Amino acid sequence: MTTQHDRQLSLHRQAPVALVTGGSTGLGRALVHVLAATGWRVITTARSRAELGTAHADRTGVTAVAGDLRSTDHLAVLSDTVRGHGRLDLLVHNASDLGPTPLPPLADVRPAQLHDVLEVNVVAPIALTALLLPFLTRDDGVLLSISSDAAVEHYPGWGAYGASKAALDHATLTLAAENGVRGYAVDPGDMRTRMHQAAFPGEDISDRPTPESVVPHLMSLISGRPASGRYRAAEIDASLLVEVSAR
Ligand SMILES: NC(=O)c1ccc[n+]([C@@H]2O[C@H](COP(=O)([O-])OP(=O)(O)OC[C@H]3O[C@@H](n4cnc5c(N)ncnc54)[C@H](OP(=O)(O)O)[C@@H]3O)[C@@H](O)[C@H]2O)c1
């Protein structure tokens, strides 16, 4: 006999599942909050256990797993956590390494520093996607990578980070094409976050938009599921309106 508890458990298991990296601060934290508030079950990760705990204390539907994305053991733990949730509808590569600050010219970035940036911003997202592809393809999931205008512009000082974001864009859209899932590389625009402050040390960044203001654009993208591609967050609603009216 099906009990009330069984029915609740079954409904709970049908709720969509997202994995968002870098969910302890900035854009990742804001996205996790909105996903959880709109019925998603969300798995998130960052290195600082304390910040993760503070960011999501008592928040229903959020599973926070502390660890470093450069560790293959941690990637395996994340994959196991997804398996435990039974499905994956959205994978967001949001965590990112800016590289050395103040931002040096590319020729002055040491190889070890370059390795770090590429490992967090490119190698880990590809490896994590590879582990989770069986879920993403089965569940018709969305692969979303947070990019930057530095991926397509050539700002002095932003070479290591910019090259990593260009590679992340390429990898994301290739993985999407190879596996028949929706894939998006999204430039969120400037945001008032810790990373942005690190890029502009000592500058007043209070005029930059909040990460919370970017989340509705990401949510439109996730629910609207336009064609795979590279998008600027600020333009997402307009492009979705075109797609919806063309149906
Ligand atoms: N802010 C902007 O103006 C701007 C502009 C364009 C693009 N973006 C992009 O937007 C995204 C979000 O950036 P944000 O500004 O919100 O940054 P943020 O506030 O600095 O957040 C970065 C997150 O990534 C986590 N993280 C970093 N390295 C990690 C690692 N090795 N393993 C696991 N987690 C790691 C951080 O936590 P721990 O440090 O505890 O690990 C934190 O949760 C990034 O992809 C960034 O490149 C930002």
The ligand as an SDF file (V2000), in Angstrom:
LIG
                    3D

 48 52  0  0  0  0  0  0  0  0999 V2000
   32.1430   39.3320  -10.9840 N   0  0  0  0  0  0  0  0  0  0  0  0
   32.2370   39.7210  -12.2520 C   0  0  0  0  0  0  0  0  0  0  0  0
   32.2810   40.9150  -12.5660 O   0  0  0  0  0  0  0  0  0  0  0  0
   32.2820   38.6820  -13.3490 C   0  0  0  0  0  0  0  0  0  0  0  0
   32.3100   39.1240  -14.6720 C   0  0  0  0  0  0  0  0  0  0  0  0
   32.3300   38.1810  -15.6980 C   0  0  0  0  0  0  0  0  0  0  0  0
   32.2980   36.8270  -15.3860 C   0  0  0  0  0  0  0  0  0  0  0  0
   32.2640   36.4230  -14.0840 N   0  0  0  0  0  0  0  0  0  0  0  0
   32.1840   34.9810  -13.8080 C   0  0  0  0  0  0  0  0  0  0  0  0
   31.0610   34.7490  -12.9720 O   0  0  0  0  0  0  0  0  0  0  0  0
   31.2770   33.5480  -12.1830 C   0  0  0  0  0  0  0  0  0  0  0  0
   30.9940   33.8310  -10.7290 C   0  0  0  0  0  0  0  0  0  0  0  0
   31.9490   34.7750  -10.2820 O   0  0  0  0  0  0  0  0  0  0  0  0
   31.7460   35.6570   -8.9680 P   0  0  0  0  0  0  0  0  0  0  0  0
   32.1270   37.0300   -9.3410 O   0  0  0  0  0  0  0  0  0  0  0  0
   30.4060   35.3630   -8.3710 O   0  0  0  0  0  0  0  0  0  0  0  0
   32.9290   35.0460   -8.0820 O   0  0  0  0  0  0  0  0  0  0  0  0
   33.1150   34.8080   -6.5180 P   0  0  0  0  0  0  0  0  0  0  0  0
   32.1250   35.5820   -5.7090 O   0  0  0  0  0  0  0  0  0  0  0  0
   34.5640   35.0060   -6.2650 O   0  0  0  0  0  0  0  0  0  0  0  0
   32.7350   33.2610   -6.3570 O   0  0  0  0  0  0  0  0  0  0  0  0
   33.5720   32.2560   -6.8580 C   0  0  0  0  0  0  0  0  0  0  0  0
   33.1040   30.9230   -6.2950 C   0  0  0  0  0  0  0  0  0  0  0  0
   33.9120   29.8770   -6.8280 O   0  0  0  0  0  0  0  0  0  0  0  0
   34.4290   29.0870   -5.7370 C   0  0  0  0  0  0  0  0  0  0  0  0
   35.7110   28.5020   -6.1620 N   0  0  0  0  0  0  0  0  0  0  0  0
   36.8050   29.1490   -6.6340 C   0  0  0  0  0  0  0  0  0  0  0  0
   37.7950   28.2840   -6.8580 N   0  0  0  0  0  0  0  0  0  0  0  0
   37.3220   27.0420   -6.5510 C   0  0  0  0  0  0  0  0  0  0  0  0
   37.8710   25.7450   -6.5660 C   0  0  0  0  0  0  0  0  0  0  0  0
   39.1350   25.5110   -6.9150 N   0  0  0  0  0  0  0  0  0  0  0  0
   37.0910   24.7120   -6.1670 N   0  0  0  0  0  0  0  0  0  0  0  0
   35.8140   24.9140   -5.7700 C   0  0  0  0  0  0  0  0  0  0  0  0
   35.2310   26.1390   -5.7420 N   0  0  0  0  0  0  0  0  0  0  0  0
   35.9850   27.1800   -6.1140 C   0  0  0  0  0  0  0  0  0  0  0  0
   34.5410   30.0900   -4.5850 C   0  0  0  0  0  0  0  0  0  0  0  0
   34.5770   29.4950   -3.2900 O   0  0  0  0  0  0  0  0  0  0  0  0
   35.9750   29.0940   -2.5490 P   0  0  0  0  0  0  0  0  0  0  0  0
   36.9200   30.2410   -2.7690 O   0  0  0  0  0  0  0  0  0  0  0  0
   35.6140   28.8540   -1.1200 O   0  0  0  0  0  0  0  0  0  0  0  0
   36.4360   27.8520   -3.2270 O   0  0  0  0  0  0  0  0  0  0  0  0
   33.2140   30.8350   -4.7780 C   0  0  0  0  0  0  0  0  0  0  0  0
   32.1390   30.0680   -4.2750 O   0  0  0  0  0  0  0  0  0  0  0  0
   32.7220   33.1270  -12.4830 C   0  0  0  0  0  0  0  0  0  0  0  0
   32.7340   32.1170  -13.4650 O   0  0  0  0  0  0  0  0  0  0  0  0
   33.3510   34.3910  -13.0350 C   0  0  0  0  0  0  0  0  0  0  0  0
   34.4550   34.1040  -13.8760 O   0  0  0  0  0  0  0  0  0  0  0  0
   32.2620   37.3090  -13.0610 C   0  0  0  0  0  0  0  0  0  0  0  0
  1  2  1  0
  2  3  2  0
  2  4  1  0
  4  5  1  0
  4 48  2  0
  5  6  2  0
  6  7  1  0
  7  8  2  0
  8  9  1  0
  8 48  1  0
  9 10  1  0
  9 46  1  0
 10 11  1  0
 11 12  1  0
 11 44  1  0
 12 13  1  0
 13 14  1  0
 14 15  2  0
 14 16  1  0
 14 17  1  0
 17 18  1  0
 18 19  2  0
 18 20  1  0
 18 21  1  0
 21 22  1  0
 22 23  1  0
 23 24  1  0
 23 42  1  0
 24 25  1  0
 25 26  1  0
 25 36  1  0
 26 27  1  0
 26 35  1  0
 27 28  2  0
 28 29  1  0
 29 30  1  0
 29 35  2  0
 30 31  1  0
 30 32  2  0
 32 33  1  0
 33 34  2  0
 34 35  1  0
 36 37  1  0
 36 42  1  0
 37 38  1  0
 38 39  2  0
 38 40  1  0
 38 41  1  0
 42 43  1  0
 44 45  1  0
 44 46  1  0
 46 47  1  0
M  CHG  2   8   1  16  -1
M  END
$$$$
